[in-house]
Amino acid sequence: MYNVWTHAYSIQALTRMLGRKPEDADRQRRIRGLIEQQIDLLDRYEVVDGGWAYYDFDYHTKKPGGSTISFVTAAVLVALHDAKQAGIEPPKRLIDRGMASIVRQRNPDFSMMYGEYLKSKPRRLINRPSGSLGRSQACNIAMRFWGDSLVTDEVLKTWLDRLFARNLWLDMGRKRPIPHESWCQVAGYFYYFGHYYAGLCIEQLPEKDRGPFQDQLAHLLLRLQEKDGSWWDFPMFDYHQQYGTAFALMSLARTRKAGGTPLVAEATGPRKGSQAAAARISNQ
């Protein structure tokens, strides 16, 4: 059910299109109709327990009967939040059921299980903080957008610190051709996905607290740009460069600082911010 990804990211693209040519009433009407269509499709493909998945291996029913997947649900919830911000209210039951599915997959330290089918194995390697670095950012921001008071600034900062101080857990999986073959069962496709949602988390912090995180995000991504100008993390079909580059650019856009303050993003050398992050979470 890879179409679920398309419905979610179509909504995000379409809501941004609404900001262009606002004086064109017919164009606005058509775009809003497309957003509503995508929400309807997400309603159809919601799994029976709430939330969304990209596989249904179990019953092949009209309403998918497979396990909800935490990061898929998070991506959809972020997109539906964009729709709401644009004045298009998604069905409340979709939001409530999606949030409930994430809560069921959330460990006390805000590491996220890969999917609800693993809830009886919460300490399996993929569900631990090191295996969750690419998922917790998306789940945290999705829950924050929809009013979960448990996702405080400190939770966002803690997981941003973990992302930067422990980035090699994700980097070791980058470009490996087999899903989940790396340490802690990390898959390569989590790398740029996770950093994009980290950028959204940074935007939620007070402006005075964003700088060190912006610098670290820029430092990580700029050094990974390929010779042809692209970014990619997983050889997926024939569009790995396209999605990797899109995620990287959307992430880097969020490292721009107010007032044109230059970024500190050297390609080599140790990062003071990363060292400080490691020190802050050494006992966590």
Sequence and secondary structure as in RCSB ss.txt:
>XXXX:A:sequence
MYNVWTHAYSIQALTRMLGRKPEDADRQRRIRGLIEQQIDLLDRYEVVDGGWAYYDFDYHTKKPGGSTISFVTAA
VLVALHDAKQAGIEPPKRLIDRGMASIVRQRNPDFSMMYGEYLKSKPRRLINRPSGSLGRSQACNIAMRFWGDSL
VTDEVLKTWLDRLFARNLWLDMGRKRPIPHESWCQVAGYFYYFGHYYAGLCIEQLPEKDRGPFQDQLAHLLLRLQ
EKDGSWWDFPMFDYHQQYGTAFALMSLARTRKAGGTPLVAEATGPRKGSQAAAARISNQ
>XXXX:A:secstr
 THHHHHHHHHHHHHHHTTS TT HHHHHHHHHHHHHHHHHHHHT  TTSS  S   S   SS  S  BHHHHHH
HHHHHHHHHHTT    HHHHHHHHHHHHHHB TTS B SBGGGTT TTSGGGSHHHHHHHHHHHHHHHHHTT TT
S HHHHHHHHHHHHHTTHHHHTTTT SSTT SGGG  TTHHHHHHHHHHHHHHHS HHHHHHHHHHHHHHHHTT 
 TTS   SS  TT HHHHHHHHHHHHHHTT  GGG      SSS  HHHHHHHHHTTT 
